[in-house]
């Protein structure tokens, strides 16, 4: 039977794997924009903001997976503290950069002629360039890549800071407050930074600042709602970990993580 040290290492490996996998996949699928209303069979929201913009919930597909990242962040934060979250975050950023570098190399390779011939028409018989489609799907603009990475990094660092500040006052109780509260605050930064960098600074043409604010507000409304809805999953995760480590060991581990986090800047 595994000792506590082995269990802690395995748990971090599992949580880190979930965190990194969902973050990387979210970046890859984020190029698709989907309609939340149409997906749910609802009428468009048609929310008017700043008098000029009539907006619906048209969201990047990455929002499906980012909530998993947020929940995993809070669980790692609880049991491994700031050090654990920062380690996983910086590792993830490095791996995402690596993934985009590989994509840049692969999409620049010359396609084989027979590959183009096999896939020269789509299901309806229309001409179809599979290499062009492949490159369009996997390549993302520099602004989007830079914006999403900076927003992710800043959001994670703010999340871990707020989480530990709230835990200082709540102690081991009120998991929902420190977890959901830190997510809601950090996502304000995340929702606007990526848009500001990708479309206000790197946009061609650049978005008006009012449009950045309007779209950012729509994105944050969605993230706010999802953070509240998924709170029960956070308690489920804590219960699973308590059962795996043992309640006393899990509590001791969380307290040690909180004390170590207080020592860090």
SVG drawing of the C-alpha trace seen along z (x, -y; Angstrom):
<svg xmlns="http://www.w3.org/2000/svg" viewBox="-36 -55 45 57">
<polyline fill="none" stroke="black" stroke-width="0.4" points="0.0,0.0 1.4,-3.4 2.6,-5.7 1.4,-9.4 4.4,-10.8 3.7,-8.5 0.0,-9.4 0.8,-13.1 3.2,-12.7 0.6,-10.7 -2.1,-13.2 0.0,-16.1 0.8,-14.1 -2.9,-13.5 -4.0,-17.1 -1.1,-18.4 -2.0,-16.1 -5.7,-17.3 -4.6,-20.9 -2.1,-20.8 -4.1,-18.7 -7.2,-20.9 -5.2,-24.1 -3.4,-22.9 -6.5,-21.5 -8.4,-24.7 -5.8,-26.7 -6.0,-24.4 -9.8,-24.3 -10.2,-28.0 -10.0,-29.0 -13.6,-27.9 -16.3,-30.4 -19.7,-28.9 -23.1,-30.3 -24.2,-29.4 -27.8,-30.4 -28.1,-28.3 -26.4,-25.3 -29.0,-25.4 -31.8,-26.1 -32.4,-29.6 -33.1,-33.0 -30.1,-35.3 -29.5,-37.4 -29.1,-40.7 -27.5,-42.5 -26.8,-46.2 -23.7,-47.6 -22.3,-51.2 -25.1,-52.1 -23.1,-50.7 -22.8,-47.0 -25.6,-44.4 -24.0,-41.3 -24.9,-37.6 -23.1,-34.8 -20.7,-33.9 -17.8,-32.3 -14.5,-30.5 -14.8,-26.8 -12.0,-26.9 -14.5,-28.1 -15.8,-24.5 -12.5,-23.3 -11.3,-26.4 -13.6,-25.8 -11.9,-22.5 -8.6,-24.4 -10.1,-26.8 -11.4,-24.0 -8.1,-22.2 -6.2,-25.4 -8.2,-25.8 -7.7,-22.2 -3.9,-22.4 -3.9,-25.7 -5.6,-24.1 -3.3,-21.2 0.0,-22.4 -0.2,-26.2 1.2,-29.0 4.3,-27.0 2.4,-24.2 0.1,-26.4 3.0,-28.6 5.0,-25.5 2.2,-24.0 1.3,-27.3 4.8,-28.1 5.2,-24.5 1.9,-24.8 2.8,-28.1 6.1,-26.6 4.3,-23.5 1.7,-25.7 4.5,-27.7 6.1,-24.4 2.9,-23.2 2.5,-26.4 6.1,-26.1 5.5,-22.5 2.3,-23.6 4.2,-26.4 6.7,-23.9 4.1,-21.2 1.8,-23.6 4.8,-24.9 5.5,-21.4 4.7,-20.8 1.6,-18.5 1.9,-15.2 0.1,-15.3 -2.0,-12.1 -3.1,-13.6 -4.5,-16.6 -6.1,-14.4 -7.8,-12.1 -9.4,-15.0 -10.2,-17.3 -14.0,-17.5 -16.1,-17.8 -19.3,-15.8 -21.4,-18.0 -18.9,-17.6 -17.5,-21.2 -13.8,-21.7 -11.9,-21.3 -8.3,-22.1 -7.5,-19.9 -4.0,-21.5 -5.5,-25.1 -8.2,-24.0 -5.7,-22.1 -3.5,-25.2 -6.4,-27.6 -7.7,-25.4 -4.4,-24.9 -2.7,-28.2 -3.7,-31.2 -2.7,-34.8 0.3,-36.0 -1.9,-38.5 -4.3,-35.7 -1.4,-33.5 0.4,-36.2 -2.8,-37.6 -4.1,-34.2 -0.8,-33.2 -0.4,-36.5 -4.0,-36.5 -3.7,-32.9 -0.5,-33.6 -1.7,-36.8 -5.1,-35.2 -3.5,-32.2 -1.1,-34.3 -3.9,-36.6 -6.1,-33.6 -3.5,-32.0 -2.9,-35.3 -6.6,-36.0 -7.3,-32.3 -4.6,-32.3 -5.7,-35.8 -9.2,-34.5 -8.1,-31.3 -6.2,-33.3 -9.6,-34.6 -11.8,-31.6 -9.4,-28.9 -10.3,-25.4 -14.0,-26.3 -16.0,-28.0 -14.2,-26.4 -16.8,-27.9 -15.9,-31.4 -12.1,-31.3 -12.3,-29.0 -15.2,-30.8 -14.2,-34.2 -10.6,-33.9 -11.9,-32.6 -14.4,-35.4 -11.8,-38.0 -9.0,-36.5 -11.4,-36.0 -12.1,-39.8 -8.4,-40.2 -8.4,-37.2 -11.5,-38.2 -10.2,-41.6 -6.5,-41.2 -6.7,-38.6 -9.1,-40.8 -7.1,-44.0 -3.8,-42.4 -5.3,-40.3 -7.7,-42.8 -6.9,-46.2 -3.1,-46.1 -2.6,-43.4 -6.0,-43.7 -6.0,-44.5 -7.9,-46.7 -7.8,-47.2 -11.0,-47.0 -12.4,-50.2 -11.8,-50.2 -15.6,-50.2 -15.8,-46.9 -13.1,-45.3 -15.1,-46.3 -18.4,-45.1 -17.1,-41.7 -15.2,-41.3 -18.3,-41.9 -20.2,-39.2 -17.3,-36.7 -17.2,-37.5 -20.9,-37.0 -20.6,-33.5 -17.5,-32.7 -19.3,-34.1 -22.3,-31.9 -20.1,-28.8 -18.0,-29.4 -21.1,-29.4 -22.7,-26.4 -19.6,-24.3 -19.0,-24.9 -20.4,-21.5 -17.7,-19.8 -15.1,-21.6 -16.6,-19.9 -16.7,-16.6 -13.0,-16.9 -12.2,-17.7 -14.2,-14.7 -12.4,-12.4 -9.0,-13.7 -10.0,-13.4 -11.0,-9.7 -7.7,-9.1 -5.3,-10.7 -7.4,-10.3 -9.2,-13.2 -6.6,-14.0 -3.7,-13.8 -5.6,-15.9 -6.4,-18.6 -2.8,-18.6 -1.5,-18.9 -3.8,-21.9 -2.7,-23.6 1.0,-23.2 0.3,-24.5 -1.4,-27.6 1.5,-28.3 4.1,-27.9 2.1,-30.2 2.0,-32.9 5.8,-33.0 5.9,-33.5 5.7,-37.0"/>
</svg>
